[in-house]
Amino acid sequence: MTLSTAFTRLFGVRHPIASAPMGGSAGGALAAAVSLGGGFGLLGAGGGERDWLARELPIVARAGRPWGVGFLSWAADVRGVEQALEYDPGAVMLSFGDPGPFAERIRAAGAAVIVQVTDLEEARQALDLGADVVVAQGTESGGHGARHGRSTLPFVPVVVDLAGPVPVLAAGGIADGRGVAAALALGAAGALIGTRFQATAEALVAPSTAEAIVQGRGQDTERSSVLDIARSSAWPSAYTSRTLGHPYLDRWRGREAELAASADAQRDYRADVARGDVPRLPVWAGEAVDLVTDLPPAAELVAALAAQAADALARAGRS
Ligand SMILES: Cc1cc2nc3c(=O)[nH]c(=O)nc-3n(C[C@H](O)[C@H](O)[C@H](O)COP(=O)(O)O)c2cc1C
């Protein structure tokens, strides 16, 4: 059984599954593999670093399948988006911040606008802007999201109701086909999945990161801004990120203002990274990390997720 939805029809893909535009780790090889597997692969362009884009865009564009590219609205500038548009993506996804400055350029280039939202206010703004797809992100998600976000299960159906005919993807805490089936049952037109795709053959992550995800447990993940502050990241304070445990979380939890004011502590962090005492990057992972137990090729994973979703829906229908 193929699961045809408004999302699969919009982009001409086989499965209602998109890989998240994970900044840095969703490179061209991962996005291409997801698209070749029948999903919709998204390149994680982050703020739109030119050299990274120049290296990764041709890889996904060469695959000749529908694909997209995601930017952080608070960090990107129009030139990065224009660089991506030269490669003719099917969609540009905008997350975290005001999508307004980019939407017209994207549409004029003939690409769809996907907006990731974390509350109803953002969902309304995305729809007013004419988003072609809305991604409803719950706080179970790995990586960054709203400090005061919503949980996926109750959030997705409200966004679906608000969006009317505009397809909605559910994101956050989905790592197997049962989660994809649940997203469809909530009225979403598919799932956008991040953490699960970090543990694939094509993700641009260190082997230690992939291994930490395979070993990681949802109960060990935590949303916090401590690691952004410690590594002197420019992420606005409205966003926290969900990661696996980390020594700096234990040391600074609840003392974020003190950490932000301490140049010494931030220097210590850089020294600890240089010595190899703490990993170069936090391990961003969502609550569904328990379900990640292997490192498959991404195309195989897409097919397995789709088959498992179809099976879960059939079983639910029979009972
Ligand atoms: C390592 C990692 C990096 C991410 N980077 C981005 C990003 O640059 N832009 C973005 O829109 N979302 C990013 N996200 C969030 C995803 O778009 C998505 O909301 C999330 O992965 C869904 O939850 P899941 O991880 O439980 O599947 C990232 C997620 C992870 C795990």
PDBQT file of the ligand as one rigid body, heavy atoms in Angstrom, charges set to zero:
ROOT
HETATM    1  C1  LIG A 401      20.777  17.639  14.807  1.00  0.00    +0.000 C 
HETATM    2  C2  LIG A 401      19.564  18.459  14.471  1.00  0.00    +0.000 A 
HETATM    3  C3  LIG A 401      19.752  19.668  13.828  1.00  0.00    +0.000 A 
HETATM    4  C4  LIG A 401      18.636  20.435  13.466  1.00  0.00    +0.000 A 
HETATM    5  N1  LIG A 401      18.841  21.585  12.778  1.00  0.00    +0.000 NA
HETATM    6  C5  LIG A 401      17.776  22.242  12.281  1.00  0.00    +0.000 A 
HETATM    7  C6  LIG A 401      17.958  23.343  11.404  1.00  0.00    +0.000 A 
HETATM    8  O1  LIG A 401      19.074  23.762  11.105  1.00  0.00    +0.000 OA
HETATM    9  N2  LIG A 401      16.840  23.938  10.886  1.00  0.00    +0.000 N 
HETATM   10  C7  LIG A 401      15.584  23.472  11.179  1.00  0.00    +0.000 A 
HETATM   11  O2  LIG A 401      14.621  23.986  10.648  1.00  0.00    +0.000 OA
HETATM   12  N3  LIG A 401      15.385  22.472  12.045  1.00  0.00    +0.000 NA
HETATM   13  C8  LIG A 401      16.440  21.829  12.582  1.00  0.00    +0.000 A 
HETATM   14  N4  LIG A 401      16.234  20.780  13.429  1.00  0.00    +0.000 N 
HETATM   15  C9  LIG A 401      14.874  20.458  13.872  1.00  0.00    +0.000 C 
HETATM   16  C10 LIG A 401      14.144  19.646  12.830  1.00  0.00    +0.000 C 
HETATM   17  O3  LIG A 401      13.722  20.478  11.762  1.00  0.00    +0.000 OA
HETATM   18  C11 LIG A 401      12.884  18.922  13.374  1.00  0.00    +0.000 C 
HETATM   19  O4  LIG A 401      11.974  19.837  13.896  1.00  0.00    +0.000 OA
HETATM   20  C12 LIG A 401      13.188  17.893  14.447  1.00  0.00    +0.000 C 
HETATM   21  O5  LIG A 401      14.335  17.153  14.136  1.00  0.00    +0.000 OA
HETATM   22  C13 LIG A 401      12.014  16.938  14.613  1.00  0.00    +0.000 C 
HETATM   23  O6  LIG A 401      12.144  16.161  15.744  1.00  0.00    +0.000 OA
HETATM   24  P1  LIG A 401      12.900  14.722  15.823  1.00  0.00    +0.000 P 
HETATM   25  O7  LIG A 401      14.347  15.080  15.922  1.00  0.00    +0.000 OA
HETATM   26  O8  LIG A 401      12.348  14.133  17.049  1.00  0.00    +0.000 OA
HETATM   27  O9  LIG A 401      12.576  13.987  14.573  1.00  0.00    +0.000 OA
HETATM   28  C14 LIG A 401      17.329  20.001  13.814  1.00  0.00    +0.000 A 
HETATM   29  C15 LIG A 401      17.168  18.787  14.482  1.00  0.00    +0.000 A 
HETATM   30  C16 LIG A 401      18.265  18.019  14.811  1.00  0.00    +0.000 A 
HETATM   31  C17 LIG A 401      18.037  16.702  15.512  1.00  0.00    +0.000 C 
ENDROOT
TORSDOF 0
